[in-house]
Amino acid sequence: MGLVYLVYMIFNGVVQVPAFPLFTELFGRNVRYSGVALGFNIGTIVAGGTAPYFAAQLVEWTGSDIAPAYWVVAVCLIGLVTISTIKETGKKALPA
């Protein structure tokens, strides 16, 4: 169990370490906290709240136990498309 947790935490860090500076760059100072909080929480509610329902429905509709994996792949593709549209701001000043 400890090894599984260690591997999970390593991959979790790989995702979260660049994510938090990105959040800072996406929003201006006057709306940064609200923008990050709303974006994160609405995304969690929509994706996390509906995921069990969609997983059960996909299994029922297709008869395949791996059908929810296609849902995960689709969500990952949406994330990749979204990330690819973010412009590099490393050499620019943070929005005021």
C-alpha positions in Angstrom: 0.0 0.0 0.0 2.8 2.4 0.8 4.4 1.9 -2.6 1.1 2.7 -4.4 0.7 5.8 -2.3 4.3 6.9 -3.1 3.8 6.5 -6.8 0.5 8.4 -6.6 2.1 11.3 -4.8 5.0 11.5 -7.3 2.6 11.7 -10.2 0.3 14.1 -8.3 3.3 16.4 -7.7 4.2 16.3 -11.4 0.7 17.6 -12.2 0.3 20.1 -9.4 3.7 21.8 -9.2 3.3 23.5 -12.6 -0.5 24.0 -12.2 -0.4 26.5 -9.3 2.0 29.0 -11.0 -0.2 28.6 -14.1 -3.2 29.7 -12.1 -1.4 32.8 -11.0 -0.6 33.7 -14.6 -4.1 33.1 -15.9 -5.9 35.7 -13.8 -5.3 39.3 -12.9 -4.5 40.2 -9.3 -8.0 41.6 -8.5 -9.8 38.4 -9.6 -7.1 35.8 -9.1 -8.5 34.1 -6.0 -12.1 34.1 -7.3 -11.1 32.9 -10.8 -9.0 30.0 -9.5 -11.6 29.0 -6.9 -14.6 29.2 -9.3 -12.7 27.4 -12.1 -11.4 24.6 -9.8 -14.7 24.1 -7.9 -17.1 24.3 -10.8 -14.8 21.9 -12.7 -14.8 19.5 -9.8 -18.6 19.6 -9.4 -19.3 19.1 -13.1 -16.7 16.5 -13.8 -16.5 14.8 -10.4 -20.1 14.9 -9.6 -21.3 13.5 -12.9 -18.5 10.9 -13.4 -20.2 8.1 -11.5 -23.5 8.6 -13.3 -21.8 8.7 -16.7 -19.7 5.7 -15.9 -22.7 3.6 -14.9 -24.6 4.8 -18.0 -21.8 4.0 -20.3 -21.5 0.5 -19.0 -25.2 0.0 -19.3 -25.4 1.4 -22.8 -22.4 -0.4 -24.2 -22.4 -3.5 -22.1 -18.6 -3.1 -21.8 -16.9 -2.8 -18.4 -14.1 -0.6 -19.9 -16.5 1.9 -21.4 -15.8 4.5 -18.6 -12.1 4.4 -19.7 -13.3 6.1 -23.0 -14.9 8.8 -20.9 -11.6 9.4 -19.1 -9.7 9.5 -22.4 -12.2 12.1 -23.8 -11.8 14.3 -20.7 -8.0 14.0 -21.0 -8.2 15.1 -24.6 -10.3 18.1 -23.7 -7.6 19.0 -21.1 -4.8 18.6 -23.6 -6.6 20.9 -26.1 -7.2 23.4 -23.4 -3.5 23.3 -22.3 -2.3 23.7 -25.8 -4.3 27.0 -26.2 -2.6 28.7 -23.2 0.1 31.1 -24.2 3.6 31.1 -22.7 3.9 34.1 -20.3 7.2 33.3 -18.7 8.9 36.4 -19.9 6.0 38.8 -19.3 4.9 40.5 -16.2 2.0 39.1 -14.2 -1.4 40.6 -15.0 -2.2 43.4 -12.6 
